[in-house]
């Protein structure tokens, strides 16, 4: 019997007087779910990130509930409940914009069992898992020890089946069970290990960290749409720069963004890394200040080194700048969709932002006034500022656009060069010559 199984059989029960979780800090809707399940005769526990964050004195992003009630029984108790999922059958109890997720205790996989019920495992990867079990079994089915803490609404104690409280106090992210087996069951756990370590300021336990690099390629088996959602969690929570550095350290960034990693490896000057780092640092600052951040700008910045790399190849084939950029953008998006699926509502604006870059580098003329009204102008301008900071754009161009935006209408008119006459002269030169005729000499000037 493993240490984890022994601890599950003999869990540590921490009474209310010895932990910091208070019902005052738990969502009223989560309490409604917990109490209704408890009053109906079911076990009801707050579990996962909510217990972890409350134990650390943090404000949880959401609240999840674990119970011995089957999903159909939960639905009977709550009219505002919807059952979702095939891989994991869950109950979502809706309270306006807040959703309380309720999961039924799941059983451990018994390899000696002839029947695993509604559980499907292919090449070690859990495809479906709806075999229900006990609280102790559910604890060992969870990924990390710090996510395997259960707050019991019956007596307000915290039940620790896997040493999670000790790891919280030590600042350690540790997988429950054999790391290689757990990563093979769900390779996204490698990304989650990094996300929790960065978010909480914890260290990844050596046994948990060791297999990540050798097993990184398992992420190729994960649907691209799911990896998009995981990428948002990594890069839009205020720790984007640290996440980027940790992903590269453990060899995971190249599995999510292979074209970018290849471009960074070829960039001997380090411009690409500096550009991404600067963009992610600014993203973290906006999150800290409560300002909005968008996947459009985030992914445009992450993919830009790959675009620049591909664009250089097209330019060497004597393609003009705009055509080379358009072809490189097409390549970058197409290749990226094979790993991290970027929805069209983001990929189309990303291309627009990239295609505005050459136009921004050509200041002056009536086109500047028109460009100022473009719906992507502000994002493209901010993007250009980042490029200027790493030496891709002349700083004088960035300064000109800054002054141009701040100027009055009259000042903007004086900053632009009216190129209309030049265009007219070009059109006149392209006209075919008139029919030959004997011109009448003009009289000499007096």
MARGULUM-350557 format. One record per residue (C-alpha): x, y, z; residue in three letters. Coordinates in steps of 0.1 Angstrom, whole numbers, always signed. Each point is the difference from the previous one (the first is absolute). Layout:
<rs>
+-------+-------+-------+-----+
!     X !     Y !     Z !   r !
+-------+-------+-------+-----+
!     X !     Y !     Z ! ala !
...
+-------+-------+-------+-----+
</rs>
This chain:
<rs>
+-------+-------+-------+-----+
!     X !     Y !     Z !   r !
+-------+-------+-------+-----+
!    +0 !    +0 !    +0 ! unk !
!   +14 !   +34 !   -10 ! unk !
!    +4 !   +29 !   +24 ! unk !
!   -28 !   +19 !   -17 ! unk !
!   -24 !   -29 !    +5 ! unk !
!   +10 !    -3 !   +37 ! unk !
!    -7 !   +37 !    +5 ! unk !
!   -33 !    -3 !   -18 ! unk !
!   -10 !   -28 !   +24 ! unk !
!   +12 !   +21 !   +30 ! unk !
!    -8 !   +36 !   -10 ! unk !
!   +10 !   +29 !   +21 ! unk !
!   -31 !   +19 !   +13 ! unk !
!    +7 !   +36 !    +8 ! unk !
!   -26 !   +15 !   +23 ! unk !
!   -15 !   +35 !    -5 ! unk !
!   +23 !   +14 !   +27 ! unk !
!   +31 !   -10 !   -18 ! unk !
!    -6 !   +13 !   -35 ! unk !
!    -8 !   +35 !   -15 ! unk !
!   -30 !    -8 !   -22 ! unk !
!   -31 !   +19 !    +9 ! unk !
!   -35 !    -2 !   -14 ! unk !
!    +1 !   +38 !    -3 ! unk !
!   +25 !    -4 !   -28 ! unk !
!   -20 !   -27 !   -19 ! unk !
!   -24 !   +10 !   -27 ! unk !
!   -36 !    +1 !   +12 ! unk !
!   -11 !   -21 !   -29 ! unk !
!   +27 !   -27 !    +7 ! unk !
!   -13 !    -1 !   +36 ! unk !
!   -36 !    -5 !   -13 ! unk !
!   +12 !   -30 !   -20 ! unk !
!   +20 !   -15 !   +28 ! unk !
!   -28 !    +4 !   +25 ! unk !
!   -27 !   -14 !   -23 ! unk !
!   +20 !   -31 !    -8 ! unk !
!    +8 !    -4 !   +37 ! unk !
!   -36 !    +4 !   +11 ! unk !
!   -11 !   -25 !   -26 ! unk !
!   +22 !   -26 !   +16 ! unk !
!   +30 !    +2 !   -23 ! unk !
!   +37 !    +7 !    +8 ! unk !
!    +9 !   +35 !   -11 ! unk !
!   +35 !   +15 !    -2 ! unk !
!   +16 !   +31 !   -14 ! unk !
!   +30 !   -13 !   -18 ! unk !
!   +29 !    +9 !   -23 ! unk !
!   +13 !   +35 !    -7 ! unk !
!   -26 !   +17 !   +23 ! unk !
!   +12 !   -18 !   +31 ! unk !
!   +37 !    +4 !   -11 ! unk !
!    -4 !   +38 !    -5 ! unk !
!   -20 !    +6 !   +31 ! unk !
!   +26 !   -19 !   +20 ! unk !
!   +26 !   +23 !   -14 ! unk !
!   -20 !   +31 !    +8 ! unk !
!    -7 !    +6 !   -37 ! unk !
!   -33 !    +8 !   -17 ! unk !
!   -12 !   -30 !   -21 ! unk !
!    -9 !    +5 !   -36 ! unk !
!   -28 !   -26 !    +3 ! unk !
!   -14 !   -26 !   +23 ! unk !
!    -4 !   -37 !    -8 ! unk !
!   -19 !   -26 !   +20 ! unk !
!    +5 !   -38 !    +4 ! unk !
!   -27 !   -24 !   +11 ! unk !
!   -11 !   -36 !    +1 ! unk !
!   -32 !   +10 !   -18 ! unk !
!    -2 !   -11 !   -36 ! unk !
!    -4 !   +27 !   -27 ! unk !
!   -36 !   -10 !    -6 ! unk !
!    -7 !    +4 !   +38 ! unk !
!   +16 !   +34 !    +0 ! unk !
!   -22 !   +11 !   -29 ! unk !
!   -31 !   -11 !   +19 ! unk !
!   +10 !   +22 !   +29 ! unk !
!    +6 !   +32 !   -21 ! unk !
!   -23 !   +12 !   -27 ! unk !
!   +28 !   +23 !   -12 ! unk !
!   +23 !   -30 !    -6 ! unk !
!   +14 !   -12 !   -33 ! unk !
!   +19 !   -32 !    -6 ! unk !
!   +30 !    +4 !   -23 ! unk !
!   +30 !   -20 !   -12 ! unk !
!    +7 !   -34 !   -15 ! unk !
!   +36 !    -4 !   +11 ! unk !
!   -10 !   +10 !   +36 ! unk !
!   -37 !    +2 !    +8 ! unk !
!    -6 !   +31 !   +21 ! unk !
!   -29 !   +20 !   +14 ! unk !
!    +1 !   +38 !    -5 ! unk !
!   -23 !   +19 !   +23 ! unk !
!    -7 !   +35 !   -14 ! unk !
!    -6 !   +31 !   +20 ! unk !
!    +0 !   +27 !   -25 ! unk !
!   +36 !    +6 !   -12 ! unk !
!   +14 !   -23 !   +27 ! unk !
!    +2 !   -38 !    -5 ! unk !
!    +7 !   -24 !   +28 ! unk !
!   +15 !   -32 !   -14 ! unk !
!   -11 !   -32 !   +18 ! unk !
!   +20 !   -32 !    -6 ! unk !
!    -8 !   -35 !   +13 ! unk !
!   +27 !   -19 !   +18 ! unk !
!   +20 !   -20 !   -25 ! unk !
!   +16 !   -34 !    +5 ! unk !
!   +36 !   -10 !    -5 ! unk !
!    +9 !   -20 !   -31 ! unk !
!    +4 !   -36 !    +9 ! unk !
!   +21 !   -17 !   -28 ! unk !
!    -9 !   -34 !   +13 ! unk !
!   -37 !    +7 !    -4 ! unk !
!   -17 !   -17 !   -29 ! unk !
!   -24 !   +29 !    -3 ! unk !
!    +7 !   +36 !    +5 ! unk !
!   -35 !   +11 !    -6 ! unk !
!    -3 !   +33 !   -19 ! unk !
!   +38 !    +5 !    -2 ! unk !
!   +19 !    +0 !   -32 ! unk !
!   +39 !    +2 !    +0 ! unk !
!   +19 !    +1 !   -33 ! unk !
!   +38 !    -2 !    +1 ! unk !
!    -1 !   +11 !   +36 ! unk !
!   -21 !   +31 !    -8 ! unk !
!   -33 !    +2 !   +18 ! unk !
!   -27 !    +5 !   -27 ! unk !
!   -30 !    -4 !   +23 ! unk !
!    -2 !    -5 !   +37 ! unk !
!   -34 !    -3 !   +16 ! unk !
!    +6 !   -28 !   +25 ! unk !
!   -12 !   +12 !   +34 ! unk !
!   +17 !    -8 !   +33 ! unk !
!    +6 !   +13 !   +36 ! unk !
!   +15 !   +32 !   +14 ! unk !
!   +33 !   -18 !    +6 ! unk !
!    +2 !   -12 !   -36 ! unk !
!   -10 !   +34 !   -13 ! unk !
!   +28 !   +16 !   +19 ! unk !
!   +26 !   -22 !   -18 ! unk !
!   -16 !    +6 !   -34 ! unk !
!    +8 !   +37 !    +3 ! unk !
!   +32 !   +13 !   -15 ! unk !
!   +20 !   +19 !   +26 ! unk !
!    +1 !    -3 !   +37 ! unk !
!    -8 !   +36 !    +5 ! unk !
!   -32 !    -5 !   -20 ! unk !
!   -11 !   -30 !   +21 ! unk !
!   -12 !   +19 !   +31 ! unk !
!   -37 !    -4 !    +9 ! unk !
!   -20 !   +25 !   +21 ! unk !
!   -28 !   -19 !   +17 ! unk !
!   -32 !   +21 !    +4 ! unk !
!   -12 !   -24 !   +26 ! unk !
!   +25 !   +10 !   +27 ! unk !
!   +21 !   +27 !   -18 ! unk !
!   +32 !   -22 !    +2 ! unk !
!   +25 !    -5 !   -28 ! unk !
!    +7 !   -35 !   -10 ! unk !
!   +35 !    -6 !   -14 ! unk !
!    +5 !   -34 !   -18 ! unk !
!   +33 !    +6 !   -17 ! unk !
!   +22 !   +23 !   +21 ! unk !
!   -13 !   +31 !   -18 ! unk !
!    +1 !   +22 !   +30 ! unk !
!   +37 !    -8 !    +6 ! unk !
!    +8 !    +8 !   -36 ! unk !
!   -19 !   +33 !    +3 ! unk !
!   +20 !   +10 !   +30 ! unk !
!   +33 !   -11 !   -18 ! unk !
!    -9 !   +17 !   -33 ! unk !
!    +2 !   -32 !   -21 ! unk !
!   -20 !   -11 !   -30 ! unk !
!    +0 !   -38 !    +1 ! unk !
!   -19 !   -25 !   -21 ! unk !
!   -20 !   -28 !   +18 ! unk !
!   +12 !   -34 !   -12 ! unk !
!   +26 !    -9 !   -26 ! unk !
!    +7 !   +31 !   -20 ! unk !
!    +6 !   -18 !   -33 ! unk !
!   -33 !   -19 !    +3 ! unk !
!   -19 !   +32 !   +10 ! unk !
!   +15 !   +20 !   -29 ! unk !
!    -8 !   -27 !   -24 ! unk !
!   -36 !    -1 !   +13 ! unk !
!    -3 !   +38 !    -7 ! unk !
!   +31 !   +18 !   -15 ! unk !
!   -16 !   +34 !    +8 ! unk !
!   +10 !    -7 !   +36 ! unk !
!   +35 !   +11 !   -11 ! unk !
!   -13 !   +34 !    -9 ! unk !
!   -20 !    +2 !   +32 ! unk !
!   +30 !    -8 !   +21 ! unk !
!   +18 !   +30 !   -15 ! unk !
!   -31 !   +22 !    +3 ! unk !
!    -5 !    -8 !   +37 ! unk !
!   +37 !    +4 !    +8 ! unk !
!    +2 !   +34 !   -17 ! unk !
!   -34 !   +12 !   +13 ! unk !
!    +7 !    -9 !   +36 ! unk !
!   +38 !    +6 !    +0 ! unk !
!    +6 !   -37 !    +8 ! unk !
!   +27 !   -24 !   -11 ! unk !
!    -8 !   -31 !   -20 ! unk !
!   +10 !   -31 !   +19 ! unk !
!   +30 !   -17 !   -17 ! unk !
!   -19 !   -33 !    -5 ! unk !
!   -29 !   +20 !   -16 ! unk !
!   +24 !   +21 !   -22 ! unk !
!   +24 !   -27 !   -12 ! unk !
!   -23 !   -17 !   -26 ! unk !
!   -13 !   +33 !   -15 ! unk !
!   +27 !    +5 !   -26 ! unk !
!    +1 !   -36 !   -12 ! unk !
!   -38 !    -2 !    -2 ! unk !
!    -7 !   +34 !   -14 ! unk !
!    -9 !   -13 !   -35 ! unk !
!   -31 !   -17 !   +15 ! unk !
!   -16 !   +34 !    -2 ! unk !
!    -3 !    -7 !   -38 ! unk !
!   -29 !   -24 !    +9 ! unk !
!   -20 !   +28 !   +17 ! unk !
!   -27 !   +17 !   -21 ! unk !
!   +11 !   +34 !   -12 ! unk !
!   -31 !   +17 !   +14 ! unk !
!    +8 !   -12 !   +35 ! unk !
!   +36 !   +12 !    -3 ! unk !
!   -13 !   +34 !   -10 ! unk !
!   -19 !    +2 !   +33 ! unk !
!   +30 !   -11 !   +20 ! unk !
!   +21 !   +26 !   -18 ! unk !
!   -24 !   +27 !   +11 ! unk !
!    +3 !   -12 !   +36 ! unk !
!   +38 !    +2 !    -2 ! unk !
!    +3 !   +33 !   -17 ! unk !
!   -29 !   +21 !   +11 ! unk !
!    +1 !    -4 !   +38 ! unk !
!   +26 !   +26 !    +8 ! unk !
!   +30 !   -24 !    -2 ! unk !
!    +5 !    -2 !   -37 ! unk !
!   +38 !    +8 !    +0 ! unk !
!    +8 !   -26 !   +27 ! unk !
!   -22 !   -25 !   -18 ! unk !
!   +19 !    +5 !   -33 ! unk !
!   +33 !    -4 !   +17 ! unk !
!   -11 !   -32 !   +19 ! unk !
!   -15 !   -15 !   -31 ! unk !
!   +32 !    +5 !   -19 ! unk !
!   +20 !   -14 !   +30 ! unk !
!   -19 !   -32 !    +0 ! unk !
!    -2 !    -4 !   -38 ! unk !
!   -38 !    +6 !    -2 ! unk !
!    -1 !   +33 !   -19 ! unk !
!   +13 !   -17 !   -32 ! unk !
!   -29 !   -25 !    +2 ! unk !
!   -25 !   +28 !    +2 ! unk !
!   +17 !   +24 !   -24 ! unk !
!   +24 !   -21 !   -21 ! unk !
!    +5 !   +26 !   -28 ! unk !
!    +8 !   +27 !   +25 ! unk !
!   +25 !   -22 !   +19 ! unk !
!   +18 !    -8 !   -32 ! unk !
!    +1 !   +37 !    -9 ! unk !
!   +14 !    +9 !   +34 ! unk !
!   +27 !   -27 !    -4 ! unk !
!   +11 !   +16 !   -33 ! unk !
!    -1 !   +35 !   +15 ! unk !
!   +36 !    +4 !   +11 ! unk !
!    -5 !   +36 !   +10 ! unk !
!   -28 !    -9 !   +25 ! unk !
!   -24 !   +26 !   -14 ! unk !
!   -29 !   -24 !    -1 ! unk !
!    +3 !   -10 !   +37 ! unk !
!    +4 !   +37 !   +10 ! unk !
!   -31 !    +9 !   -20 ! unk !
!   -22 !   -28 !   +15 ! unk !
!   +13 !    +7 !   +35 ! unk !
!    -7 !   +37 !    -4 ! unk !
!   -36 !    -7 !   -13 ! unk !
!    -7 !   -25 !   +28 ! unk !
!   +14 !   +24 !   +26 ! unk !
!   -24 !   +27 !   -12 ! unk !
!   -28 !   -25 !    +1 ! unk !
!    +7 !    -8 !   +36 ! unk !
!    +1 !   +37 !    +8 ! unk !
!   -34 !    +5 !   -16 ! unk !
!   -15 !   -29 !   +20 ! unk !
!   +15 !   +14 !   +32 ! unk !
!   -16 !   +34 !    -7 ! unk !
!   -34 !   -15 !    -8 ! unk !
!    +2 !    +9 !   -37 ! unk !
!   -14 !   -24 !   -27 ! unk !
!   +23 !   -23 !   -19 ! unk !
!   -10 !   -18 !   -32 ! unk !
!   +10 !   -33 !   -15 ! unk !
!    +4 !   +19 !   -33 ! unk !
!   +29 !   +21 !   +12 ! unk !
!   +15 !   -28 !   +21 ! unk !
!    +1 !   -26 !   -29 ! unk !
!   +11 !   +27 !   -25 ! unk !
!   +30 !    +6 !   +23 ! unk !
!    +8 !   -36 !    +7 ! unk !
!    -1 !   -10 !   -37 ! unk !
!   +18 !   +31 !   -14 ! unk !
!   +36 !   -15 !    +1 ! unk !
!   -13 !   -29 !   -22 ! unk !
!   -16 !   +26 !   -24 ! unk !
!   +32 !   +20 !    -2 ! unk !
!   +21 !   -31 !    -6 ! unk !
!   -23 !   -13 !   -28 ! unk !
!    -2 !   +35 !   -15 ! unk !
!   +37 !    +2 !    -3 ! unk !
!    +0 !   -31 !   -21 ! unk !
!   -26 !   +14 !   -24 ! unk !
!   +19 !   +33 !    -3 ! unk !
!   +31 !   -20 !   -11 ! unk !
!   -22 !   -14 !   -28 ! unk !
!    -4 !   +36 !   -13 ! unk !
!   -36 !    +3 !   +12 ! unk !
!   -11 !   +35 !   +10 ! unk !
!    -4 !    +9 !   +36 ! unk !
!   -38 !    -1 !    +3 ! unk !
!    -3 !   -32 !   -20 ! unk !
!   +28 !   -16 !   +21 ! unk !
!   -18 !   +10 !   +32 ! unk !
!   -33 !   -13 !   -12 ! unk !
!   +15 !   -34 !    -9 ! unk !
!   +19 !    -2 !   +33 ! unk !
!   -31 !    +8 !   +20 ! unk !
!   -19 !   -27 !   -19 ! unk !
!   +27 !   -25 !    +8 ! unk !
!    +2 !    +9 !   +36 ! unk !
!   -37 !    -2 !    +7 ! unk !
!    -4 !   -33 !   -20 ! unk !
!   +29 !   -17 !   +18 ! unk !
!   -12 !   +13 !   +34 ! unk !
!   -35 !   -14 !    -4 ! unk !
!   +15 !   -35 !    -1 ! unk !
!   +10 !    +4 !   +37 ! unk !
!   -19 !   +28 !   +17 ! unk !
!   -33 !    +7 !   -17 ! unk !
!    -6 !   +37 !    -3 ! unk !
!   -36 !    +8 !    -8 ! unk !
!    -7 !   +22 !   -31 ! unk !
!   -14 !   +28 !   +22 ! unk !
!   +36 !    +4 !   +11 ! unk !
!   +21 !   -12 !   -29 ! unk !
!   -15 !   +25 !   -25 ! unk !
!    +7 !   +30 !   +22 ! unk !
!   +35 !   -13 !    +6 ! unk !
!    +7 !    +0 !   -37 ! unk !
!   -14 !   +36 !    -3 ! unk !
!   +23 !   +11 !   +28 ! unk !
!   +30 !   -15 !   -17 ! unk !
!    -9 !   +15 !   -34 ! unk !
!    -2 !   +35 !   +14 ! unk !
!   +36 !    -1 !   +11 ! unk !
!   +16 !   +10 !   -34 ! unk !
!   -26 !   +27 !    -4 ! unk !
!    +9 !   +15 !   +34 ! unk !
!   +36 !    +1 !    -9 ! unk !
!    -8 !   +23 !   -29 ! unk !
!   -10 !   +32 !   +18 ! unk !
!   -14 !   +31 !   -18 ! unk !
!   -24 !    +6 !   -28 ! unk !
!   -38 !    -3 !    +0 ! unk !
!    +3 !   -37 !    +8 ! unk !
!   +10 !    +9 !   +36 ! unk !
!   -33 !   +18 !    +6 ! unk !
!   -19 !   -30 !   -14 ! unk !
!   +20 !   -25 !   +20 ! unk !
!    -8 !   +19 !   +32 ! unk !
!   -36 !   -10 !    -4 ! unk !
!    +7 !   -37 !    -6 ! unk !
!   -17 !   -22 !   +27 ! unk !
!   +33 !   -18 !    +6 ! unk !
!   +21 !   +31 !    +1 ! unk !
!    +5 !    +2 !   +37 ! unk !
!   +10 !   -36 !    +4 ! unk !
!   +23 !    +2 !   -30 ! unk !
!   +16 !   +31 !   +13 ! unk !
!    +6 !   -16 !   +34 ! unk !
!   +15 !   -30 !   -18 ! unk !
!   +23 !   +23 !   -20 ! unk !
!   +12 !   +17 !   +32 ! unk !
!   +11 !   -34 !   +12 ! unk !
!   +18 !    -6 !   -32 ! unk !
!   +17 !   +34 !    +3 ! unk !
!   +13 !    -9 !   +35 ! unk !
!   +18 !   -31 !   -13 ! unk !
!   +14 !   +18 !   -31 ! unk !
!   -23 !   -12 !   -27 ! unk !
!   -15 !   +34 !    -7 ! unk !
!   +17 !   +34 !    -2 ! unk !
!    -7 !   +18 !   +33 ! unk !
!    -6 !   +32 !   -19 ! unk !
!   -29 !   -16 !   -18 ! unk !
!   -16 !   -10 !   +34 ! unk !
!    +6 !   +35 !   +13 ! unk !
!   -17 !   +15 !   -31 ! unk !
!   -31 !   -21 !    +5 ! unk !
!    -1 !    +9 !   +37 ! unk !
!    +1 !   +37 !    -9 ! unk !
!   -25 !    -5 !   -29 ! unk !
!   -26 !   -15 !   +23 ! unk !
!    +4 !   +27 !   +27 ! unk !
!    -1 !   +28 !   -25 ! unk !
!   -31 !   +21 !    -9 ! unk !
!   -16 !    -2 !   -35 ! unk !
!   +20 !   +30 !   -11 ! unk !
!   +33 !   -14 !   +13 ! unk !
!    -7 !   -33 !   -17 ! unk !
!    -5 !   +18 !   -33 ! unk !
!   +34 !   +16 !    +3 ! unk !
!   +16 !   -33 !    +9 ! unk !
!   -13 !   -18 !   -31 ! unk !
!   +13 !    +5 !   -35 ! unk !
!   -26 !    +4 !   -27 ! unk !
!   +10 !   -26 !   -26 ! unk !
!   -30 !    +5 !   -22 ! unk !
!   +18 !   +20 !   -27 ! unk !
!   +27 !   -27 !    -2 ! unk !
!   -25 !   -27 !    -6 ! unk !
!   -16 !   +22 !   -28 ! unk !
!   +33 !    +5 !   -17 ! unk !
!    +6 !   -38 !    +1 ! unk !
!   -34 !    -6 !   -17 ! unk !
!    +8 !   +26 !   -27 ! unk !
!   +33 !   -17 !    -8 ! unk !
!   -18 !   -33 !    -5 ! unk !
!   -24 !   +15 !   -26 ! unk !
!    +8 !   -11 !   -36 ! unk !
!   +15 !   +27 !   -22 ! unk !
!   -24 !   +21 !   -21 ! unk !
!    -2 !    -4 !   -38 ! unk !
!   +29 !   +18 !   -18 ! unk !
!    -8 !   +36 !   -11 ! unk !
!   +21 !   +29 !   -11 ! unk !
!    +1 !   +23 !   +30 ! unk !
!    -3 !   +37 !    -6 ! unk !
!   +31 !   +17 !   +13 ! unk !
!    -8 !   +24 !   +28 ! unk !
!   +11 !   +36 !    -3 ! unk !
!   +32 !    +8 !   +19 ! unk !
!    -4 !   +18 !   +32 ! unk !
!    +7 !   +37 !    -1 ! unk !
+-------+-------+-------+-----+
</rs>
